[in-house]
Amino acid sequence: MNFKTGFADNLYSALNGQLEKDKLILMIEKPKFENMGDLAFPCFELAKLLRKSPQSIATELAEKIEAPLFEKVEAVGGYVNVFLNKSLVSQQIIQKVLSEKEHFGDNKIGNDQMMTIDFSSPNIAKPFSMGHLRSTVIGNALALIAEKSGYRPIRINHLGDWGTQFGKLIVAYKKWGDGAAVRKQPIKELLKLYVHFHDEAVNDSSLENEARAWFKKLEEADAEAIALWKWFRDESLKEFAKIYELLGIEFDSYHGEAFYNDKMDRVVHMLEDMKLLEESEGAQVVSLEDLPPCLIKKSDGTTLYATRDLAAAIYRQETYQFAKSLYVVGNEQTLHFKQVFAVLENMGFEWQKGMSHVPFGMMLKDGKKMSTRKGKVVLLEEVLNEAISLALDDIEKKNPNLTNKEEVARQVGTGAVIFHDLKNFRQNDIEFSLEDMLRFEGETGPYVQYTDARASSLLRKGDFKENDDSISISDPEAWPIITNLMGFPEAIKRAIEDYDPSQIAKYVIELSRAFNKYYAAVRILDDSELKQARLSLVYAVKITLQEGLRLLGLQAPEEM
């Protein structure tokens, strides 16, 4: 139910079609202050077209606008301000939420088309650090928001399971490794070996040559190299599975870099046949307009990330026929993706227009990027476990008789970590702070979860019965909730159009604030004829908060 569209329809008629309806919708604003109305239309852009002052245009338009949904229309300082009919609008909005339930806010932007989303993609044999959290939770939220918007998302975990680092790891394992220790704590031991290699390589350059030689053996399918690589990969995936389970995240594909080894020659041949490949200082490159050349093969014949990503893009299009393809990868890879998309365009692939890099800022520690090779890393599993433990302590203090305490603590603890990331616009850097992440008040996941649990408690205590006759609400304190509910479909549209889950996070915070103010001001469970109407509003809030949390990858406990 879009009241903005209704206002635009009225303006379109009043202007005799002199401006397109879509343009009018874009021009409509939400006033800064409640006393200025619920919607406002600025007339400054029309002054030139109609050769009149904005104030006189606003006055004329205000006189022509009549609709049962508008309580008052006024012209102020070049704006047409409309005040919605609170009673009628409240009834319609609550009715809509209660009838559509979890489908409230659904849209058909995606038109049932495929969308591949490449996210998380940790490196094998390295720990799942806080640095990997961002891609993982942003990508998962985008997949859920895409589904809500009518797409069919394909979740792809493009594992970092190939490259010279495996040569380094094999050298380190053969020189300093202990098989029993690796079997006992695979990721921890492999990280220790990786860091040890880099420490030793500072003074012994021959180690880098040994590592390159072992990676060459791996590429040539040497039995010992392949066996070690497979072992490192299998152990890593078992560790990653624990974290994905904690976060409640699943994937449709785990095809990593190694999967494309036998698919890159085809790409090179295609580029040769199209006469796009050029030699540059012994290497093979594709020249690009307004961008540095894209390196396809090094002078020693080895392929690069770009070659692999070209092969992956072609494979995904042939396998899924995607309309959109997202790469949720850090800001620092922006040039790389520009080059890959430009090469695909030069190859004549129209579908590359649907490809987008979704960049995000870094997770910083003390203002610096976390580095695996220097061992400066905060493990995500440890952070999640600590968050769950703190949530459990909080429950023991405040609600010791709560049933399924461990499950609620998991939902709240992991929710705190996920929400702390997603409430920030993705391109901003985030300073890692366990204290901020695990706070249970303010702009946090637990605050929204607690608000939802409060709504659930009211519905239980009030013995709420859903009934269409009981949703006419007249409390003036309820209006901020109604206007927030009206904004949910728009928040979802912004989130999918800008690939920005923070739109949903900000939305659920605002709705929670509006509801908690209402809760403090109105005795919802008073025995009066208004009780069931008020509980209908509570139920509408609960439905919307739960769906907002779900779209971010959080669960909503019934009790906390």
ZAMARGU-4260 file (C-alpha; in steps of 0.2 Angstrom, whole numbers, plus 5000, padded with zeros to 4 digits):
<rodrens>
0) 5000/5000/5000 | 5009/5015/4994 | 5002/5032/4999 | 5016/5040/4990 | 5008/5033/4973
5) 4991/5039/4978 | 4998/5057/4981 | 5007/5056/4965 | 4991/5051/4956 | 4982/5067/4963
10) 4997/5078/4958 | 4997/5070/4940 | 4978/5075/4938 | 4980/5092/4946 | 4995/5096/4934
15) 4985/5089/4919 | 4999/5076/4915 | 5013/5089/4913 | 5025/5079/4923 | 5026/5060/4922
20) 5020/5050/4937 | 5036/5041/4940 | 5045/5058/4941 | 5032/5064/4953 | 5034/5049/4964
25) 5053/5052/4965 | 5050/5071/4970 | 5039/5067/4984 | 5048/5068/5001 | 5045/5064/5019
30) 5045/5080/5029 | 5058/5082/5043 | 5045/5087/5056 | 5028/5078/5060 | 5019/5095/5061
35) 5023/5098/5042 | 5013/5083/5037 | 5016/5065/5032 | 5021/5068/5014 | 5027/5084/5005
40) 5029/5089/4986 | 5042/5103/4982 | 5036/5114/4968 | 5053/5123/4965 | 5056/5112/4949
45) 5039/5117/4942 | 5042/5136/4943 | 5052/5136/4927 | 5040/5125/4918 | 5024/5134/4923
50) 5032/5151/4925 | 5024/5154/4942 | 5032/5156/4959 | 5033/5139/4969 | 5022/5146/4983
55) 5008/5150/4970 | 5010/5133/4962 | 5009/5124/4979 | 4993/5134/4983 | 4984/5130/4967
60) 4989/5111/4968 | 4983/5110/4987 | 4966/5117/4982 | 4964/5103/4968 | 4969/5088/4979
65) 4955/5078/4987 | 4956/5060/4993 | 4948/5051/5007 | 4966/5046/5013 | 4971/5064/5016
70) 4965/5073/5032 | 4972/5089/5027 | 4982/5097/5012 | 4991/5114/5014 | 5003/5124/5004
75) 5018/5130/5015 | 5034/5139/5008 | 5033/5131/4990 | 5028/5114/4997 | 5012/5104/4996
80) 5010/5096/5013 | 4998/5082/5015 | 4992/5074/5032 | 4985/5057/5030 | 4969/5051/5038
85) 4976/5043/5053 | 4961/5032/5058 | 4958/5025/5040 | 4977/5023/5036 | 4980/5014/5052
90) 4966/5002/5049 | 4972/4998/5031 | 4990/4996/5036 | 4987/4984/5051 | 4975/4975/5040
95) 4988/4973/5026 | 5002/4967/5038 | 4990/4954/5047 | 4983/4947/5030 | 5000/4946/5022
100) 5010/4941/5037 | 5028/4936/5032 | 5024/4941/5014 | 5022/4959/5019 | 5035/4969/5009
105) 5037/4956/4996 | 5040/4963/4978 | 5042/4956/4961 | 5058/4966/4956 | 5067/4950/4952
110) 5053/4943/4941 | 5058/4925/4946 | 5075/4927/4938 | 5091/4919/4944 | 5104/4929/4954
115) 5121/4921/4958 | 5129/4928/4974 | 5148/4925/4976 | 5151/4928/4995 | 5161/4922/5010
120) 5175/4913/5000 | 5187/4910/5014 | 5205/4903/5011 | 5208/4885/5014 | 5220/4880/5028
125) 5218/4897/5036 | 5206/4901/5050 | 5189/4909/5048 | 5194/4926/5055 | 5183/4942/5059
130) 5190/4948/5042 | 5179/4935/5033 | 5163/4940/5043 | 5158/4955/5032 | 5157/4946/5015
135) 5148/4931/5024 | 5134/4941/5032 | 5132/4954/5019 | 5131/4940/5005 | 5119/4930/5016
140) 5107/4945/5019 | 5108/4950/5001 | 5102/4932/4996 | 5088/4933/5008 | 5083/4951/5002
145) 5084/4945/4984 | 5072/4931/4987 | 5060/4943/4996 | 5061/4953/4980 | 5057/4940/4968
150) 5074/4933/4963 | 5080/4915/4964 | 5097/4917/4973 | 5111/4904/4970 | 5123/4905/4985
155) 5141/4902/4979 | 5156/4900/4991 | 5171/4903/4979 | 5183/4895/4991 | 5201/4901/4990
160) 5208/4883/4988 | 5222/4886/4975 | 5237/4896/4973 | 5255/4899/4978 | 5250/4899/4997
165) 5248/4880/4995 | 5266/4878/4990 | 5271/4888/5005 | 5260/4877/5016 | 5267/4861/5009
170) 5285/4867/5012 | 5281/4873/5030 | 5272/4856/5034 | 5286/4846/5027 | 5300/4856/5036
175) 5291/4859/5053 | 5274/4850/5053 | 5268/4837/5065 | 5255/4826/5058 | 5247/4822/5074
180) 5246/4840/5079 | 5238/4845/5063 | 5225/4831/5064 | 5221/4837/5082 | 5219/4855/5078
185) 5220/4857/5059 | 5217/4876/5056 | 5227/4881/5071 | 5242/4871/5067 | 5241/4876/5048
190) 5240/4894/5053 | 5255/4892/5064 | 5265/4884/5050 | 5259/4898/5037 | 5265/4911/5049
195) 5282/4902/5053 | 5285/4901/5034 | 5284/4920/5032 | 5294/4923/5047 | 5308/4912/5041
200) 5306/4918/5023 | 5312/4936/5028 | 5329/4929/5031 | 5329/4914/5018 | 5324/4919/5001
205) 5326/4901/4995 | 5310/4896/5004 | 5300/4906/4991 | 5308/4896/4977 | 5304/4880/4986
210) 5286/4885/4988 | 5284/4890/4969 | 5292/4873/4965 | 5279/4863/4976 | 5264/4873/4969
215) 5271/4869/4951 | 5270/4850/4957 | 5252/4853/4963 | 5247/4860/4946 | 5255/4845/4938
220) 5245/4833/4949 | 5260/4826/4959 | 5253/4813/4970 | 5261/4819/4986 | 5256/4837/4983
225) 5238/4833/4979 | 5236/4822/4994 | 5242/4836/5006 | 5231/4849/4997 | 5216/4838/4998
230) 5219/4834/5017 | 5221/4853/5020 | 5205/4857/5011 | 5194/4843/5019 | 5200/4848/5037
235) 5197/4866/5033 | 5179/4863/5026 | 5175/4853/5042 | 5180/4869/5053 | 5171/4881/5041
240) 5155/4870/5042 | 5154/4873/5061 | 5154/4892/5059 | 5141/4892/5045 | 5130/4881/5056
245) 5132/4894/5070 | 5128/4908/5059 | 5113/4898/5050 | 5121/4900/5033 | 5120/4888/5019
250) 5127/4887/5001 | 5121/4880/4985 | 5139/4878/4978 | 5157/4876/4986 | 5165/4877/4969
255) 5182/4886/4973 | 5196/4891/4963 | 5203/4874/4960 | 5186/4869/4951 | 5191/4881/4937
260) 5208/4873/4933 | 5202/4864/4918 | 5191/4878/4912 | 5204/4891/4910 | 5212/4885/4893
265) 5195/4887/4885 | 5195/4906/4890 | 5212/4908/4884 | 5208/4900/4867 | 5192/4911/4866
270) 5202/4927/4869 | 5215/4921/4856 | 5201/4917/4843 | 5193/4934/4846 | 5210/4942/4844
275) 5209/4950/4861 | 5225/4943/4868 | 5241/4953/4866 | 5259/4950/4872 | 5266/4962/4884
280) 5284/4959/4892 | 5282/4940/4889 | 5264/4940/4897 | 5247/4938/4889 | 5235/4953/4892
285) 5219/4960/4886 | 5220/4979/4883 | 5205/4989/4890 | 5199/5006/4887 | 5201/5018/4902
290) 5208/5004/4912 | 5225/4995/4914 | 5227/4980/4904 | 5220/4964/4911 | 5234/4951/4914
295) 5228/4933/4908 | 5244/4923/4909 | 5261/4927/4917 | 5277/4926/4907 | 5280/4908/4915
300) 5263/4903/4908 | 5253/4902/4925 | 5236/4909/4925 | 5229/4922/4937 | 5214/4927/4947
305) 5206/4936/4932 | 5208/4921/4921 | 5199/4910/4934 | 5185/4923/4937 | 5182/4924/4918
310) 5180/4905/4918 | 5169/4906/4933 | 5158/4919/4926 | 5156/4909/4909 | 5152/4893/4919
315) 5139/4902/4930 | 5130/4909/4915 | 5130/4893/4906 | 5124/4883/4922 | 5112/4895/4930
320) 5107/4908/4916 | 5108/4922/4929 | 5100/4939/4926 | 5111/4946/4940 | 5127/4940/4947
325) 5134/4948/4962 | 5152/4947/4969 | 5152/4952/4988 | 5171/4956/4989 | 5181/4970/4998
330) 5184/4987/4991 | 5202/4983/4987 | 5196/4972/4973 | 5186/4986/4964 | 5199/4987/4949
335) 5200/4968/4947 | 5181/4967/4944 | 5181/4982/4933 | 5194/4973/4922 | 5185/4956/4922
340) 5168/4964/4918 | 5176/4974/4904 | 5185/4959/4896 | 5168/4950/4896 | 5160/4965/4887
345) 5174/4965/4874 | 5171/4946/4872 | 5153/4951/4867 | 5144/4944/4882 | 5128/4954/4884
350) 5124/4946/4900 | 5139/4954/4909 | 5128/4969/4911 | 5119/4960/4925 | 5136/4958/4934
355) 5140/4969/4949 | 5154/4970/4962 | 5147/4973/4979 | 5161/4981/4988 | 5163/4983/5007
360) 5175/4991/5019 | 5188/4982/5030 | 5186/4975/5048 | 5200/4985/5056 | 5209/4981/5073
365) 5217/4996/5081 | 5215/5005/5065 | 5224/4993/5054 | 5219/4979/5043 | 5220/4961/5050
370) 5234/4951/5043 | 5234/4932/5042 | 5252/4930/5037 | 5258/4941/5052 | 5247/4931/5064
375) 5237/4946/5068 | 5220/4938/5067 | 5204/4937/5078 | 5195/4921/5075 | 5177/4922/5071
380) 5172/4906/5080 | 5180/4913/5096 | 5170/4929/5095 | 5154/4920/5092 | 5157/4908/5106
385) 5161/4923/5118 | 5145/4932/5112 | 5134/4916/5116 | 5142/4914/5133 | 5139/4933/5137
390) 5121/4931/5131 | 5119/4916/5142 | 5126/4925/5157 | 5114/4939/5154 | 5099/4927/5153
395) 5105/4918/5169 | 5104/4935/5178 | 5088/4942/5171 | 5077/4927/5167 | 5085/4911/5175
400) 5069/4901/5173 | 5069/4903/5154 | 5067/4887/5145 | 5079/4882/5131 | 5092/4895/5138
405) 5106/4888/5127 | 5096/4890/5111 | 5091/4908/5115 | 5109/4912/5120 | 5115/4906/5103
410) 5101/4916/5094 | 5105/4932/5103 | 5124/4930/5103 | 5126/4927/5085 | 5113/4940/5081
415) 5123/4953/5091 | 5138/4949/5080 | 5129/4949/5063 | 5119/4965/5067 | 5134/4974/5072
420) 5141/4972/5055 | 5125/4974/5045 | 5119/4990/5053 | 5134/4999/5045 | 5133/5005/5027
425) 5144/4991/5019 | 5157/5002/5011 | 5162/5009/5028 | 5177/5002/5037 | 5172/4994/5054
430) 5183/4995/5069 | 5183/4978/5078 | 5177/4980/5096 | 5171/4965/5106 | 5163/4977/5119
435) 5153/4986/5106 | 5148/4970/5097 | 5141/4962/5112 | 5132/4977/5120 | 5114/4972/5123
440) 5106/4989/5122 | 5106/5004/5109 | 5107/5000/5091 | 5110/4982/5092 | 5103/4965/5087
445) 5098/4960/5104 | 5088/4977/5107 | 5077/4972/5091 | 5076/4954/5097 | 5071/4960/5114
450) 5058/4972/5107 | 5050/4957/5097 | 5050/4946/5112 | 5041/4960/5122 | 5028/4960/5108
455) 5026/4941/5109 | 5024/4942/5128 | 5010/4956/5126 | 5001/4945/5114 | 5002/4930/5126
460) 4996/4940/5141 | 4982/4948/5132 | 4976/4932/5124 | 4976/4940/5107 | 4963/4934/5095
465) 4966/4939/5077 | 4950/4948/5071 | 4947/4960/5056 | 4934/4969/5066 | 4946/4974/5080
470) 4959/4984/5071 | 4953/5002/5071 | 4965/5011/5082 | 4964/5029/5088 | 4979/5031/5099
475) 4989/5046/5093 | 5005/5038/5100 | 5002/5024/5088 | 5005/5035/5073 | 5024/5034/5072
480) 5022/5015/5072 | 5010/5016/5058 | 5021/5027/5047 | 5036/5015/5051 | 5026/5000/5045
485) 5021/5009/5029 | 5040/5011/5026 | 5044/4993/5026 | 5041/4989/5008 | 5052/5004/5003
490) 5066/4999/5014 | 5066/4982/5006 | 5066/4990/4988 | 5081/5002/4993 | 5090/4987/5001
495) 5089/4977/4984 | 5092/4991/4973 | 5108/4997/4982 | 5113/4980/4988 | 5113/4988/5005
500) 5107/4977/5020 | 5109/4992/5032 | 5093/4999/5025 | 5084/4984/5034 | 5095/4985/5050
505) 5091/5004/5051 | 5073/5001/5048 | 5070/4988/5062 | 5079/4999/5074 | 5067/5013/5070
510) 5052/5002/5071 | 5058/4995/5088 | 5061/5013/5095 | 5043/5018/5089 | 5036/5003/5097
515) 5045/5005/5114 | 5039/5023/5115 | 5021/5017/5112 | 5023/5003/5125 | 5029/5016/5138
520) 5015/5028/5134 | 5000/5017/5132 | 4993/5004/5144 | 4991/4991/5130 | 4983/4977/5141
525) 4970/4988/5150 | 4953/4980/5149 | 4944/4991/5137 | 4937/4989/5120 | 4953/4996/5113
530) 4963/4981/5120 | 4961/4969/5105 | 4964/4984/5092 | 4980/4988/5101 | 4986/4970/5101
535) 4982/4970/5082 | 4995/4984/5081 | 5007/4974/5092 | 5005/4959/5081 | 5009/4969/5065
540) 5025/4975/5074 | 5030/4958/5078 | 5027/4951/5061 | 5037/4965/5053 | 5051/4964/5066
545) 5053/4945/5063 | 5053/4947/5045 | 5066/4961/5045 | 5077/4951/5057 | 5075/4936/5046
550) 5081/4946/5030 | 5097/4950/5040 | 5100/4932/5045 | 5095/4934/5063 | 5082/4923/5073
555) 5069/4930/5084 | 5067/4921/5101 | 5049/4921/5108 | 5056/4924/5125 | 5072/4932/5132
</rodrens>
